[in-house]
Amino acid sequence: LGNVIYNSVHRTPSTEYTFPFSVGYVKMSENILPGKVTSQINVNLEYK
């Protein structure tokens, strides 16, 4: 499920919706899926 959402973020360039949603999703599930912390870093670098 995480991969599907993460991949959809990369397919959609709009930062207004996908960026906040991605960060919120990563922070919500980082306790369950520690690997998502790396994804959050990648997204932050990509959209800054």
OpenMM code with the backbone's topology and positions (N, CA, C; nanometers):
from openmm import Vec3, app, unit

residues = "LEU GLY ASN VAL ILE TYR ASN SER VAL HIS ARG THR PRO SER THR GLU TYR THR PHE PRO PHE SER VAL GLY TYR VAL LYS MET SER GLU ASN ILE LEU PRO GLY LYS VAL THR SER GLN ILE ASN VAL ASN LEU GLU TYR LYS".split()
positions = [
    Vec3(0.0843, -0.1212, 0.0000),
    Vec3(0.0000, 0.0000, 0.0000),
    Vec3(0.0874, 0.1257, 0.0000),
    Vec3(0.1896, 0.1263, 0.0839),
    Vec3(0.2795, 0.2412, 0.0905),
    Vec3(0.3461, 0.2688, -0.0431),
    Vec3(0.3879, 0.1610, -0.1109),
    Vec3(0.4554, 0.1791, -0.2393),
    Vec3(0.3618, 0.2386, -0.3432),
    Vec3(0.2356, 0.1981, -0.3404),
    Vec3(0.1390, 0.2507, -0.4367),
    Vec3(0.1223, 0.4011, -0.4171),
    Vec3(0.1081, 0.4440, -0.2934),
    Vec3(0.0901, 0.5862, -0.2652),
    Vec3(0.2171, 0.6630, -0.3000),
    Vec3(0.3329, 0.6068, -0.2638),
    Vec3(0.4600, 0.6741, -0.2898),
    Vec3(0.4826, 0.6898, -0.4394),
    Vec3(0.4531, 0.5843, -0.5155),
    Vec3(0.4710, 0.5907, -0.6604),
    Vec3(0.3755, 0.6919, -0.7227),
    Vec3(0.2546, 0.7011, -0.6710),
    Vec3(0.1584, 0.7958, -0.7266),
    Vec3(0.2059, 0.9390, -0.7035),
    Vec3(0.2790, 0.9605, -0.5944),
    Vec3(0.3332, 1.0937, -0.5669),
    Vec3(0.4318, 1.1324, -0.6759),
    Vec3(0.5137, 1.0366, -0.7177),
    Vec3(0.6140, 1.0661, -0.8194),
    Vec3(0.5505, 1.0840, -0.9568),
    Vec3(0.4379, 1.0183, -0.9801),
    Vec3(0.3719, 1.0325, -1.1100),
    Vec3(0.2959, 1.1643, -1.1187),
    Vec3(0.2628, 1.2234, -1.0041),
    Vec3(0.1851, 1.3472, -1.0037),
    Vec3(0.2737, 1.4628, -0.9580),
    Vec3(0.3047, 1.5571, -1.0447),
    Vec3(0.3974, 1.6655, -1.0109),
    Vec3(0.3375, 1.7752, -0.9225),
    Vec3(0.2067, 1.7721, -0.9017),
    Vec3(0.1426, 1.8775, -0.8234),
    Vec3(0.1825, 1.8679, -0.6767),
    Vec3(0.2529, 1.9697, -0.6256),
    Vec3(0.2996, 1.9666, -0.4874),
    Vec3(0.1906, 2.0094, -0.3903),
    Vec3(0.0888, 2.0786, -0.4393),
    Vec3(-0.0140, 2.1324, -0.3500),
    Vec3(-0.0871, 2.0219, -0.2754),
    Vec3(-0.1086, 1.9076, -0.3407),
    Vec3(-0.1814, 1.7993, -0.2751),
    Vec3(-0.0903, 1.6826, -0.2393),
    Vec3(-0.0104, 1.6372, -0.3343),
    Vec3(0.0659, 1.5144, -0.3127),
    Vec3(0.1739, 1.5317, -0.2072),
    Vec3(0.2396, 1.6485, -0.2036),
    Vec3(0.3487, 1.6655, -0.1076),
    Vec3(0.2995, 1.6617, 0.0373),
    Vec3(0.1986, 1.7435, 0.0752),
    Vec3(0.1487, 1.7376, 0.2127),
    Vec3(0.0914, 1.6008, 0.2469),
    Vec3(0.0222, 1.5383, 0.1524),
    Vec3(-0.0372, 1.4082, 0.1787),
    Vec3(0.0712, 1.3036, 0.2012),
    Vec3(0.1764, 1.3092, 0.1192),
    Vec3(0.2846, 1.2122, 0.1301),
    Vec3(0.3537, 1.2250, 0.2652),
    Vec3(0.3839, 1.3480, 0.3055),
    Vec3(0.4515, 1.3698, 0.4331),
    Vec3(0.3633, 1.3221, 0.5476),
    Vec3(0.2345, 1.3535, 0.5417),
    Vec3(0.1423, 1.3107, 0.6462),
    Vec3(0.1352, 1.1594, 0.6543),
    Vec3(0.1321, 1.0936, 0.5385),
    Vec3(0.1247, 0.9479, 0.5353),
    Vec3(0.2521, 0.8871, 0.5906),
    Vec3(0.3667, 0.9433, 0.5536),
    Vec3(0.4951, 0.8906, 0.6005),
    Vec3(0.5059, 0.9054, 0.7517),
    Vec3(0.4716, 1.0221, 0.8044),
    Vec3(0.4816, 1.0451, 0.9480),
    Vec3(0.3858, 0.9541, 1.0241),
    Vec3(0.2691, 0.9274, 0.9647),
    Vec3(0.1689, 0.8452, 1.0312),
    Vec3(0.2142, 0.7002, 1.0418),
    Vec3(0.2872, 0.6512, 0.9408),
    Vec3(0.3201, 0.5091, 0.9366),
    Vec3(0.4676, 0.4805, 0.9603),
    Vec3(0.5472, 0.5812, 0.9990),
    Vec3(0.6904, 0.5568, 1.0147),
    Vec3(0.7187, 0.4624, 1.1312),
    Vec3(0.6284, 0.4585, 1.2302),
    Vec3(0.6481, 0.3659, 1.3410),
    Vec3(0.6287, 0.2218, 1.2967),
    Vec3(0.5395, 0.2005, 1.1992),
    Vec3(0.5121, 0.0660, 1.1493),
    Vec3(0.6079, 0.0310, 1.0362),
    Vec3(0.6354, 0.1300, 0.9506),
    Vec3(0.7228, 0.1065, 0.8355),
    Vec3(0.8408, 0.2037, 0.8401),
    Vec3(0.9476, 0.1675, 0.9118),
    Vec3(1.0632, 0.2578, 0.9252),
    Vec3(1.1245, 0.2949, 0.7908),
    Vec3(1.1077, 0.2102, 0.6894),
    Vec3(1.1633, 0.2381, 0.5575),
    Vec3(1.1049, 0.3636, 0.4956),
    Vec3(0.9866, 0.4047, 0.5418),
    Vec3(0.9220, 0.5219, 0.4842),
    Vec3(0.9942, 0.6508, 0.5227),
    Vec3(1.0773, 0.6466, 0.6253),
    Vec3(1.1531, 0.7658, 0.6629),
    Vec3(1.2448, 0.8048, 0.5478),
    Vec3(1.3055, 0.7056, 0.4843),
    Vec3(1.3908, 0.7315, 0.3681),
    Vec3(1.3084, 0.7921, 0.2555),
    Vec3(1.1867, 0.7425, 0.2358),
    Vec3(1.0996, 0.7956, 0.1313),
    Vec3(1.0664, 0.9419, 0.1593),
    Vec3(1.0438, 0.9737, 0.2865),
    Vec3(1.0105, 1.1114, 0.3214),
    Vec3(1.1268, 1.2041, 0.2876),
    Vec3(1.2488, 1.1599, 0.3176),
    Vec3(1.3669, 1.2408, 0.2871),
    Vec3(1.3764, 1.2636, 0.1368),
    Vec3(1.3537, 1.1587, 0.0585),
    Vec3(1.3613, 1.1706, -0.0871),
    Vec3(1.2573, 1.2688, -0.1394),
    Vec3(1.1362, 1.2620, -0.0859),
    Vec3(1.0295, 1.3519, -0.1299),
    Vec3(1.0641, 1.4958, -0.0928),
    Vec3(1.1164, 1.5147, 0.0288),
    Vec3(1.1516, 1.6503, 0.0711),
    Vec3(1.2568, 1.7109, -0.0206),
    Vec3(1.3583, 1.6330, -0.0552),
    Vec3(1.4640, 1.6834, -0.1427),
    Vec3(1.4106, 1.7102, -0.2827),
    Vec3(1.3194, 1.6248, -0.3261),
    Vec3(1.2689, 1.6345, -0.4631),
    Vec3(1.1841, 1.7601, -0.4830),
    Vec3(1.1100, 1.8007, -0.3815),
    Vec3(1.0153, 1.9111, -0.3984),
    Vec3(1.0648, 2.0444, -0.3434),
    Vec3(1.1843, 2.0461, -0.2841),
    Vec3(1.2337, 2.1734, -0.2308),
    Vec3(1.2879, 2.2604, -0.3424),
] * unit.nanometer
topology = app.Topology()
chain = topology.addChain("A")
for resn in residues:
    res = topology.addResidue(resn, chain)
    for name in ("N", "CA", "C"):
        topology.addAtom(name, app.Element.getBySymbol(name[0]), res)
